[in-house]
Amino acid sequence: MADDFPRDRPHIHLRNNGVQEAYRRPNQKIDPPPLPARDRAAHAAALTQSIGQAIEGARQQIAARDAQLSVGTPGFYLEIDLPASERVALDQLADRRQHMELVSIHEPDQPGAPITASVFVPQRAEAYYLRKVEAYRDVDTDRGRPRNEPLVSRIETVRLATARSLFTDDANLFPQAADEQVWWEVWLRDGRRESFEKIAQALNITLRPHAVKFPERVVMLALASAAVLDRLVRHSDVVAELRRAKDTPSFFMGLGGAEQRAWSAELLERVTPPDTDVAVCLLDSGVRRTHPLIEPALAADDWHTVKPAWGSDDTPAWRGHGTRMAGVGLYGDLVPVLAGGDPVPLPFRLESVRILPPEEELNDPELYGAITAEAIARAELQAPHRRRAIALAVTSANPARGRPSSWSASIDQLCFEEEQRRLIILSAGNIGDDLMPDDHLTRNDLEAVDDPAQAWNALTVGAFTEKVDIIDAAFAGYTPIAPAGELSPRSRTSVVWDRQWPVKPDVVFEGGNLAHDGALAGEPIDDLQILTTFYRPDQRHFTTIGDTSGATAHAARMAGQILSARPGLWPETVRALIVHSAEWTSAMRARIDACNGTKGQIQPLVRRYGYGVPDLGRALLSTVNDLTLIVEDELQPFQREGSAAAKTRDMKLHRLPWPKEQLAALGAAHVELRATLSYFIEPNPGERGWTRRHRYASHGLRFRVKSATDSVDEFRARINQAARDEEEGAPAGGGEDWLLGTFRDRGSLHSDFWSGSAADLAERDAIGVFPVGGWWKEKPYLERFDGLARYALIVTIRAPGSEVDIFTPVEAAVSIQTAIET
């Protein structure tokens, strides 16, 4: 009854609401973990021997260098083993004053195996580790401990490194034959691209022209054998790490569809072309512009390709995938649109950039981070002031369990660029194997999200389904694999990812279902798919699409609708609204409720479903008993004074104009609070252990909500404690009475849920947004410590089942405050 209020009130935008406060983490005495027990003399002797052998090998290697090949600072790479429990020593292995650099690490591949780090050592610093060991052996500190014990006792052994040592990808991908020519991702040390290109030419290494640049790395593609790369490593200082270049990305497309040209003609009479400078930009296989339902939204000037020889059109090589995406991106599922008879105004334009090659080039690897950047640049060059949502349903296998790749880091960088922040929407990828009902959710949980969908800043989309009705008589006896409201059978998840990586997918949209007859594996029959546009309108106008491609097109459409309806919002805010509007279906919610609040059981379910299914109405509008507040703000996370280490600087305290009188009147009535914080990080990839010093993210932000019993000063103290706990790796407080708790603090988008009494909520009238560490702070020499971090904060309170108007008093209070300020 009371929940039937019309959703007809725009969300309340709180402007100039945050109070900036100086913010410092209090100092705290930290008891270091115990060091490995060593026989001092024996350990020193063993290390002296292994380091000595490595140095002698390095001297011979340098002496044997070909002067025609050598580039850069003379030196060598060492491979250093540490016990897996001693990763804290990674940050101590290199010394910038000696121009030494930790370039890459290998995580243990089995229990008991060591962490292996690779360090570049200039020739002039060859004795660095020997001196450390000698002092450990011979000199005591004032406290009677061996000098350099925190470093030396944690080193197991040292050896001279090879190209194999710098390989950080799946070990099975390293070529078995030393002379086998394969494509590599070569991650270059900062400032060494010119030297790399010079030695590559001398070694007859074929290079792709594209490159992707990060704060400390440049990534290029090179065709070479492992033997040739060994020569490159021996003759230069250019390489930080090596990975295999992945083949052309793959994805899965629906088949078949009804031929109904008359439907298309009737719908076209109801379509109003877009009259706005907002667009959904598809990076895909191209789009068949001449399709009558696409042509009104896709101008010839907005029809691009990254390689002119390919053309901009869709082709049989990709089964018209881009055209299928375009149909859903513009109209959603065409079945209700065709059957509805209502006017269909198109609220945004379509842009298309072909990034996939013709059939004869399918097996040629590309640096897809660079290709993606070039594709976006083509659309932006044509319409530089246009607001757009960029959709990419092209993915590649990702065995890295959430770790960044060159492609995903490029996506993060494209989102973050300060001159032009971007809203990028990615498919989570699809399971390619045949599936049966018993495989369904188990396989979903075991199959990790594809590359580049681990990107922190992008909105990653998985697929769920409500499609369970099979009407076609040809499939009598078939049943759907997924029940209504569950994850689509082929959708990928982040359940098996390492804990520190973001929750992916962020949200799920309709991606269709599969059907089976008990004997054959699941099939994507038309009744359970999404109707869309076919790339050969001369043959037929409609086909189907499903899986996460269809879901990603749905998400792009919603993003375009929000950009059109709310033209002033930041990309971070649009991403936040999509996630904040999402709710778990009843099937998903039943699984979460069955956990009885046990966070360890809830977390894998969130990694399966994301935050649920978004709703455009909730994203755009509030109602009488369901109120949403929007904040767009910024703070400076860190600062540096003189030559001192960078420190945290600002936090923002947001006072919330709660309807206290109305909430107090509700007393013990059940109310709900949801908060979502969205910001973009600047990436710094490179496989160096993701330790404190080598973090991937430039910075992190967190939110905490004032409790009912906190004073404002107590609230500040609690924020400082939470930040200190996170920096020191201790369990962070502040989330005990929230559904997800500190599990929400992964990635760069954080959302959580609280429920309780209205009287309690009335006193929860402040939110603090504060920084935690990142490479901006830990690497002041990169001079990004004074960067600004902007963020969107979305807060909703709901009084379900209540007829009390909580919207109007907040609207009035905000209007009065705005009038006073102006």
Steps between C-alpha positions, in 0.01 A plus 500: 500500500736771626773378262282588200593869511596622153873535440475857374745715700852572383778396733633778724846623402695624804735771379790637706395259770837356599707666772871457433704408804868442555548129535792312650535138587606487865838346560490157653771271618508198271653175621676351198436134421767256618787443260590155369723306740844473339840366589675832443834374378359221287235722340757771425735244347227352280390839375857616445554196281177537296543878457866454410413245234234730360740795486767292333248385242390862451859614444550233237170594341594868484848422368348290221261770388492597133572871483266529200208381713560648845273785609425675826680481832734199525366261759320174557184349645498293817233250601443493877295242691314595818280280719136551406432632850762776464357712219558807717865479387406572136501872574855476638664318209583802286666835566406798282819682606696220331259505199394147588140405423269217598355423156279195547399221736372144469239390751538146640328245277462241774505483884848541641646650184683834533416842362753577227594861434704638210714808559704701251846582642730751327855371463630773729275365779595134450631465856182642660364169631843364593558805721160450661584136575847580628359755743236248607777248569748728676322801652250529786254783548476694826237248606729207439329376185677432168507807280265477197325204663146604381621469139770234501323248722203503264705416187519130420733508201614717209581413137560669168170558318404417143209601277307211660548671837317808375202302368203577729220333307361148546807272498333267248505782244880521489623337175641151543749546217757778537489580127118512468386838365205638700347836570588653839379792704826671594457722806775759479658692784423869505679709238647206308277468194754654264773264623266204463411591144870535419601158634185341356603621155851361552357163606248492213209500746172597334312766697142615478478878468254541788613564856320557829660732755452482876668704775801264523455266204456499123354185342573391142444184295803316364539186287803308621625171640594448863861461391500841334339657804775348713751688284295818538497465879877435511575806286267761645319643801169555323273212605293500818288195425379275220155358433353310208295707257148358493327395182214700355225523768204266477140516609180313430207604293142385471377327184186531288195724538163573343472669162245778547571796270147632554567536873809704421311734268220552754745572780692744285185712466496539879872583536610860562869549412724638777526876540781509754878492516512188716614168356555134570829407332543133405851360461433176317491332158345803332130573446288456187392862472244435227274302729182712508475490881862609546538764231294768685749495791834431328626783280759429233743732681471284813577173319870427556770234481846479655646376169365653178576179307242316711217742431236598757236244405406180684611173341427124501828436684332619821145391412380856513583536869535879492163538327339276761652713774372815328141377495494428873695817577235710325177315579565236764325170429305565179212265587313738736595801286351346186190378682440815703381750240624802702717783363871422521711814543870420483669699781855467370705447186695192407871497419684197364873433483606173344785347700478136383686382190375317190516122493841481338654690795324314783816346644713814499548628855451867574576717800134546579564769758643718224229394254230594752659839561528566127138401444377738767720776363338467157153552644618789718684671216179500296285636787734631773229653721253215482415312819517128442487158659755265343406132478742213437375139492825366354695291750796266526574212736641623831681243717635770732224475767435873505853632454526792256607445139626755251148512353311540828750757626457693173124503563563637850729767359246600234232539767729702726660748258455837664441690177204275418360246744318218320217262576599157365278192522650153463367150457602251769547237228333167433566134576556330167445136594174308469299521820238290673287592805731330750789710366323831520590699813803287579648578161404866533693518826807319366533689170671833564410829334678556169760764415461805505194486728716502814554873439429693820347810346275340241146378562520123450180326397396141557182331379194374687171385350126513544446307176358156579195468270550261207215539252649373173349157428829392346644498852224312679652309788784748548545680832704809586832448677480806727186566707345846479702766681824300502834558332503416130672166436804642321570809712841523666571612858786598733432236766842335454694826491749588770334694778661839440360549149173682422155345495412414140252509339372823651145438377306254285251561218281264298719266297258226403501132589587160359265203459562125507306179446681290758741350249653779296688788655330836540411690184424872453154455348317811379229491769766551767710765322474876437353614169719750317609626157662275236801620304357390163168690476479396135440146631317563827469778755518315830717247678581425861781572743567385854757443771709789628509669157124557517529603865776751420287656224214535752737672744628738232142594416427583863816708525399693186156563647650638823747722311213637292268557796770644731752668268712655774598184685858373512585155359582391856149604602326319215690182591399550863131552413487182292648295782305681772171433318571127481317247712538125527214298353291291736699191399831675575368659818383164632857368479637810672236493775577132560847608616339658811737795483818289492727722296733219396207324333351816348823613333524226232135562413577868439792392281250289307211747464672836545252743655210357302275632223493879443177694451480822296215639710695462824812643335322821395216568745406489867158469655322605820644225721813421299747790490835519320769763558787559253836654585775579248815623671877470516782496751879493498596163650869567563759773530874524540686767694857546385688171470289321761292198408155570358220491755124492497349845478123546470176332590149628426222494754153506345212592729180339378177704519297214641126548568561443870152593614337259256747221582451552872124474449552160337687385811574128483370464144739324261697729267787445258813696414725443201822682414710476184840666445643512147834643384765425240856397587812562293653158425862401538520138380795269505536166676690608811302331774237772546665584829453831678781662301391348169125546521299499179269786600610861532285540810201355672198667652272358766174606660381456853157601636464656843334265747202606709712524815804678351576863556662664198840488675456131580404443139821665382702280736327190362588603144864542597499158661347340189762660275783391728370144513483478121848642451644250746312200366290453814126428482341840440209596721194699409296242312367266764138610473503522119415214267841481329723679748856567396470248216346792311840674504632326188577682178378855439127454546359427846136435580337367816168460681384575854159436652359582841255721680397844380602650834851358462530626142399851610834531683711355217522842342858523375725316256876534492696445179870451563812380315708189547838433345599453139799553276440876495603488866755220495691625193548875548774506236227458236367838618132408514467535878307826464241358257132568561254215540143571400216273600127444482313405816143371473290452815145362514264459793181300467206453732333200333140449597470851643288785375713763675641757256876511558577669167330840540669612825845417360422682177387803698810498723734478202314780319535728804872424531551566128317832526717604796820416311395697193 
